[in-house]
Amino acid sequence: MSKYMFLFRGGEPGVDPMSDPAGFGAYMMTWKTWMENLAKSGKYLGGDPLEATGRTVTGKAMKMTDGPFVEGKEIVGGYVIVEAASIEDAVKMSEGCPIYTHDGVVEIRPVQHVDF
């Protein structure tokens, strides 16, 4: 078994939590259900949503800028780490992810093991 990271990009829910709290709550419940199903399978290792704020540090001079400031479809909104037999199995595990219903992207990446 290997570890894989799901990076969630884009996929605006189309529901404003301020003007439609019930609709937003229903959307968030779809995420909760999907992640609970991953956990029940024994393959879920962890994950969290990410704040929209942060800093970017670049180069030897360690130039710091506020961010991330990228197009909405490129913003990484969160991640999940799963255990799967292959990348094909990890792709199958991503089926049913709520982000797909809002034209979002799940980037599935193998986690490289490094001994230090």
C-alpha positions as CSV (number, residue, x, y, z in Angstrom):
1,M,0.0,0.0,0.0
2,S,1.1,3.5,-0.8
3,K,0.0,7.0,0.3
4,Y,-1.7,9.4,-2.1
5,M,-2.6,13.0,-1.6
6,F,-5.8,14.5,-3.1
7,L,-5.4,18.2,-3.7
8,F,-8.7,19.9,-4.2
9,R,-8.6,22.8,-6.7
10,G,-11.4,25.2,-7.7
11,G,-14.9,24.0,-7.6
12,E,-16.7,27.0,-6.1
13,P,-19.8,25.6,-4.3
14,G,-22.1,28.3,-5.9
15,V,-23.6,28.7,-2.5
16,D,-22.9,31.8,-0.4
17,P,-22.6,30.8,3.3
18,M,-23.8,34.3,4.3
19,S,-26.9,34.5,2.1
20,D,-27.8,30.8,2.0
21,P,-26.5,29.1,5.2
22,A,-28.8,26.1,4.7
23,G,-27.6,25.5,1.1
24,F,-24.0,25.9,2.2
25,G,-24.6,23.5,5.1
26,A,-26.1,20.9,2.7
27,Y,-23.0,21.3,0.5
28,M,-20.7,20.8,3.4
29,M,-22.6,17.8,4.5
30,T,-21.8,16.1,1.2
31,W,-18.1,16.6,2.0
32,K,-18.6,15.2,5.5
33,T,-20.4,12.1,4.1
34,W,-17.8,11.5,1.4
35,M,-14.9,11.8,3.9
36,E,-16.7,9.6,6.5
37,N,-17.1,6.9,3.8
38,L,-13.3,7.1,3.1
39,A,-12.7,6.7,6.8
40,K,-15.0,3.7,7.1
41,S,-13.0,2.0,4.3
42,G,-9.9,2.3,6.5
43,K,-8.0,4.1,3.7
44,Y,-8.4,7.7,5.0
45,L,-5.2,8.9,6.8
46,G,-6.0,12.5,7.3
47,G,-6.8,15.8,5.6
48,D,-8.2,19.3,6.2
49,P,-9.5,22.3,4.3
50,L,-7.1,25.2,3.9
51,E,-7.6,28.8,4.8
52,A,-7.8,31.2,1.8
53,T,-4.9,33.3,3.3
54,G,-1.2,32.6,3.6
55,R,2.2,33.7,2.5
56,T,4.5,32.7,-0.4
57,V,8.2,32.7,0.2
58,T,10.5,32.7,-2.9
59,G,14.2,32.1,-3.6
60,K,17.4,32.6,-1.8
61,A,16.4,36.0,-0.6
62,M,13.2,34.5,0.8
63,K,11.0,37.2,-0.7
64,M,7.7,37.0,1.1
65,T,4.4,38.0,-0.4
66,D,0.8,37.7,0.7
67,G,-1.1,35.0,-1.1
68,P,-1.9,32.7,-2.5
69,F,-3.3,34.9,-5.3
70,V,-4.1,32.7,-8.3
71,E,-7.1,32.1,-10.4
72,G,-10.0,30.6,-8.5
73,K,-9.8,27.3,-10.4
74,E,-6.1,26.9,-9.3
75,I,-6.6,27.6,-5.6
76,V,-5.9,24.6,-3.5
77,G,-8.8,24.5,-1.0
78,G,-7.8,21.4,0.9
79,Y,-6.2,18.0,0.9
80,V,-6.8,14.4,1.9
81,I,-4.2,11.7,2.3
82,V,-5.3,8.1,1.6
83,E,-3.7,4.7,1.4
84,A,-4.3,2.8,-1.8
85,A,-2.8,-0.2,-3.6
86,S,-2.2,1.9,-6.8
87,I,-2.8,5.2,-8.3
88,E,-5.7,3.7,-10.2
89,D,-7.3,2.6,-6.9
90,A,-6.7,6.2,-5.5
91,V,-8.5,7.6,-8.6
92,K,-11.4,5.3,-7.9
93,M,-11.5,6.4,-4.3
94,S,-11.9,10.0,-5.5
95,E,-15.2,9.1,-7.2
96,G,-18.1,10.8,-5.5
97,C,-16.0,13.8,-4.3
98,P,-18.4,16.7,-4.0
99,I,-15.9,19.1,-5.8
100,Y,-16.7,17.3,-9.1
101,T,-20.3,18.5,-9.0
102,H,-19.0,22.1,-9.2
103,D,-16.4,21.6,-12.0
104,G,-13.6,21.3,-9.5
105,V,-10.4,19.2,-9.8
106,V,-8.9,16.5,-7.6
107,E,-5.2,16.3,-8.3
108,I,-4.0,12.8,-7.1
109,R,-0.3,12.6,-6.3
110,P,1.7,9.7,-4.9
111,V,3.4,10.6,-1.6
112,Q,7.1,9.8,-2.0
113,H,8.6,8.0,1.0
114,V,11.9,9.4,2.1
115,D,14.1,8.1,5.0
116,F,15.9,10.8,6.9
